Amino acid sequence: MAADLDLYRDREQSFIKHQFLTKYLQAAAYKTLQGHSPIFNFVDAFAGPWRVSDDAQYSDASFDQAINTLEAVRADLAKNGISGLKIRFCFCERRADAVARLRDYAAAKSKFEIHVFSGLFEENLEAIAAKIPDGFTFTFIDPTGWNISNQKVFRFLRDRGGEFMLNFMSDHINRHAKYEEVAASFGRFLADAQWSDEFSQLPADWGNEKKMLHLMKEAMRRHKVATYVPDFSIMVPKKERVKMRLLLGTHSSRGLEVFRDVQEKIEKQEMEMRHKLREGDNPQVSLFSAEDIVALQQKQKGVGCKVNRDRAEAILVDFLKRRTHASPGPMFNLAMESVPIRRTHLNNLLLEMRDRGVVQFDLPPRKRVPQIDTRIALARNKVVSGVASSKQC
């Protein structure tokens, strides 16, 4: 971790962003290439390079990390007898100097199928689509702000039917959401010129960023580009403030599970990094190691912590209140989309809820957790109060 992080001095949040992207890409590629499709397309909508430290190899740029990650998966599968796999790369960039560097990079990597597009992403969508006519497509959308016409982008994503990851620039959006001067650009970002009407009707105790995040997720669902839109917050490295959020758009419940699995691993890296940055060159003498402190932080506010289990329980109970019974799948998907929690946590949570008399269900012999067809219901005569709405950002 330390060697890679050295390339990200003063932009440590990008290190976490790239760690999350590559870990998710790896899992998605294995899942896709082993049965779903022999073709995997990676589209980098704002490829850069941006503020890279490794000017020779671009090892701290998203496009180089994507190539290395996906090629490693392809090579590993080929070694294990899965041949005929194809990976395509489409890199789009509007700045002429960066486009020139991308083309030089592509020429040096001639063994890969790399297509470079010059100009705005939304103005290159037809040309990009022509280069990836089939296969599974993963699109990485990492703008420096929100100046993107998503009406066109959403159409492209819907037609591809794959997955995408959007870097939602929370810090910038939070500061500018109420500025009248940027209302039109936010309308393009949300694919809704009348967005401010709904914005003004959202709960008064929600901050600007939470409102905009809610509107973005609703827009994605409305345009049918994703069934599930979980998010992972990345903090300002040395402050208690959200810098950005990575939003996954997927129609797959398996993609939702992988997202939360990856989040648990990457949040640990982020906590370790932030702890070391706060200590700087003069670490304080402590009874606890850095690993102990990070473990405590994860237990307090990480994936599957008590607060998130309580939130998930409220969602499960609310779901069951409107039904005589339900199988775990739909409930778990709703909870995992809304709350940082994994499927294993939810299985254990249901067992705890049964022990407390909140729900009831039977397990087959020798099975320890609910199965795909387990019928779960609220316990008879159980009065549940204070249940939160299942509709979360």
N, C-alpha and C positions, 0 to 999 in steps of 0.2 A: 504493500500500500504506500509506503513512504516514498519509494522511487518514483512512482507515477504521480503522486501528489506534488512532488517538487516542481513539476511542469505547470502546476495550477496556482502558483503563488498569487495571492490577491484576487483570485477567481475560483476559490475552493468550491463554491456552489456548483460550478460547471463540472468539477470532478465527480460530485455526487450524481449529478444529472447523467453524465456519461456512464457511470457505473450502473445506474438503474437501467439505462437504455440497453447496454450490452448484455446484462444479465437476463433481461426480458427477451431480447432478440434471440439469444442462445436457446432459451426454453421454447420460444415460438418456432424457431427453425427446426429443432428436433421433432416437435409435435407435428409440424407441417410436412416435412420431407420424409417422415417415416410412414406416411399413409394418406395424408390429406391431399398433398399435391407434390409432384416431383420438381416443381418450379417455384422458386421463392424470389419475389421482387422486392427490393429495398429502394424506397424513394426518400431522398433527403431534400425537403422543400426549401430550406435556407442553409445550404451546405457550407457557406463560407469559403475558405477558412477565416475564422475570426480570432484575433488576439492569441494565436497559437505561439507556444514557446519553442516547439520542435519544428522549425522552419524546413528542415531537411526531409523528415519522414512524416510529419503531421500526425504523430502518434497521439497528440492531445486534441485531435479534431474528430468529430462524430463520424465523418465519412470513412476515415481510415480505420477506426475502431469497428465500424460495421463490417467492412470488408474482412478484416482479420477474424472477427467473431463468426461470421457466416461461412467463410472458407474453412475454418477449423471444424465446424459442424459437418460441412459437406465431406471433408477429407476423412473425418472419423467414421461417418456412415459408409463411405466408399470402402474403407478398410474392413468394415464389418459386412461387406457384401451387398450394399445398396448402391447400385450404379445408375448412371443416366440422369443424375440430378443436375439441375441448372439453376444458377443464381444470377440475377441481373441487378444492376445498380443504375439509378437515375439521380443525378445531382443537379440541383437547380440553384442559381445564384444570380443576383441582379448587378453586383458591382463588377465592372469590367476587369479590374486588376485581379480580383479573386477568381473570376472565371478563367483568366489566363493561367493562374496557378493550378486550378482544378484540371484544366486540359493538359498541362504538363504532367500532373500527377497521374491522370488517366493513361497518358502515353507511356509512362514508366511502368504502369501496371497492365500492360497490354494483354496479359493472359486472362484477365477478367473482362466480362462484358459490362463496360461502363459508358453511360451516355451522359454528356454534360449539356445543360441547357442554360442559355443566357437570358436574363430578364426576370420579370416578376413570376412567381410560381403560378399564380392564377391565370397568367397569360400564356403559359406553356402546357396547360393541362392536356389539351388534345394531342400535342406532340409527344408528351410523356406516355399517355395512354397507348399511342401507336407503337411504342417500343416495348410495351408489356401487355400484349394482347391476351395472355392467358396466365394461369398460375395464381398463387397467393401473393397478395401485395401488402407490405407493411410500410406505412408512410410516417415519416418523422417530420413534424412541423414545429420548428424552433425559431420563431420570429424574435426580433429584439424588442418588440412592443405588441401592438395590436393592429397595425396598419396592413390588413389583409382582407380581401373581399371573399368572405367565406361562403357566400351564396354559390359561387362557382366551385369552390373547393369542396363544399358539401356534396355537390352533384358528382364530382369526381370520386369522392370516397364512397358514396352510395353505389355508384356503378361498379367500383372495384370489388366491394363486398368483403374486403379483408379486415385489417386492423390498422389503427393509427395511434400515435402518441403526440399530444400537443403540449408544448411548454406554455402554460398559462402564467404570464408575467405579473404575478400578484402584487408585488410592491409598487410597480408603475401604475397598474390599473387602479389600485386602491386610492392612490393620490389624485388621479385624474378623472375618476368616474363621474364627478358632478360638474366638471368644467364644460360650460356650454360650447366652448370652442372646439371640443373634440367629440361632440355628440354624433356628428355624421360619421366619423371614423369608427366609433363604437357601434353604430348601426351596421356598417359593413362587416365589422368583426363578428357581430351576433347574427348577421343575415336577417336583420329586422330593423327597418327604419323607425319603427314606433317603439323601440325598446324602452324608452324612458317612461312610458305610461305604466308598463308592468313593474319597472324598477321602483317607481314611486309608491306602488301598492304593497311592496314586500315589507315584512316586519320592521318597525322602526329601530329595534335593538340589533338588527343585522348591520354589520359594517359594509362599506362600499364593495370591498373585495368579495365578501360572502354573497352579496346580491348579484354581482356580475358573474360569479362562478355558477350560481344557481341558473341564471339566464342562459349562460353558455351551454350547460348540460341539458337544459330544456330544449334549446335550439337544436342540439345534436340529436336528441330523441325525436323531435318534431320532424326533422329532415331525414329521419330513418338512417342515419349514418352509423348508429350504434344502439344496441339494446342496453348495454351496461357502460357506465362512465365513472369508474372509480378514480380517485386522485391520491397523489402522494405529495405532501408538502416538503419543500426544501427550505431550510432556514437561512437568513443572513448569517454568515459564518460566525460572527462574534456578537450577535445581538439576538434577542428573543423576538424576532419578527420574521414572518414568512416572506421569503424572497421570490419564490416561484412554486408552481404546482405542476406536476406531470399528470396529465389526464390520459387515460387509456380509453380508446373507443373500440368496443368489441361486441360481437353478437354471440360470443362463445362463453358459456359458463366456465369452461376450462381456462380460458384466457383470464377471466376474473379471479380464479383460484391462483393461477401463476403470479398474477400481479401482486396479490397480498403475500404470497410466499416470498417473492423477491423483495417486497417492501420490508419485511421483517429483517432480512439480511442487510439491506442497504441502510436502513435507519440506524443499525448498530455501527456501521462504518461512519455515518454522519456524526453520531454522538461521540465516538472516539476522536474524530477529527476536530470537532468543536471543543472538546475537553482539552486537547493538546494546544489548540490555538489560544484558548483562554489562559492557559498556563504560560505560554510563550517560552522564553529561554530561561525563566526562573521558576521552575515547578515548586509548588509548596510541599512541605513535608506533610504526609497524610497517613492516617491509619489504614486507609483504603487504597487499593490499587486502581489504576484507570479502568481495568476490566470490571472491578467491583462497582465502581461508580456508574459505568455504562449499564451494567446489569440492573442496577437500582433504577436508573432512568427509564429503561425499557419496561420494567415492572410497573412504574408509575404512569407512563404516558405512551408506551409503545404499542405495537400490534398485539392485540389480545390481552391488554392490561385490564384491570378491574373496571375502570371507567368505560372502556370500549365494550367489555362484556355486558355491563349494565345497559348500555345503549342498544346493543344487539338483542338483549332479552326483551327490552321494550318493543322492538320491531317484531320479534317473533310472536309475542303475546298479542300485539295489535293485529298481526296477520291472522292468527287463530281465532280471534274474537269475531271475525267476520265469516268463519267457516265452521262446519261441524268437525272436520279433520283436514289434515294436509300431510303430504310427504315432505321430507326435508329439503329437496332440491329447490323449489321456488322460494321457500323461506330463507334458505341459506344464501341464495343469490341476492336477494333483496338486502340482507344484512351485510354481506361482503361488499356490495356496491357502496353502501352508505357509511360503513364503519370499518376502520382498520382492524380486521379480524380474519383469521384463517379458518378453513373448514375443520381442521382438527380441534380448534378452540370451540367451534360451534357444536361439534359432536359432544364434547365434554360439558358444554353449557347445558345442552338438552338433558344430559344425565343428571346434572345438578338440579335442574328445574324439576325433574321427575322426583328426585329425592325430597325436594322441598314441597311437593304436592302442587306445583303450578301446572304441570302438564302430565299427561298419561299416555303410555304406549308400551307395547310388548316387543321384546326382541326374540329372534329365532334362537334355538339352542346353539350354544357355543359362540354367539355373536356378542361383542362387547359394546358396540355403538350402533346407532340407528342405521338402517339399510335404505337403499334407494326407494323401496316400496313400504317402508314403515309408516303406519298410520298414526299421526300425532294429533292430539286434541287437548284443549284446555281441560284441566281436571274438573270433574263434576262438582257443581256448587262452589267452585272457587271464585271468589270475588277479587278481581285485579283492578287496582286503582292507580292513577298517576301514570298511565301508559303514554309514552310519547308517540307522535305520529310517525308512521314508517316512511313518510316522504322526507328525505334528507337531501342536502346538497351533495 
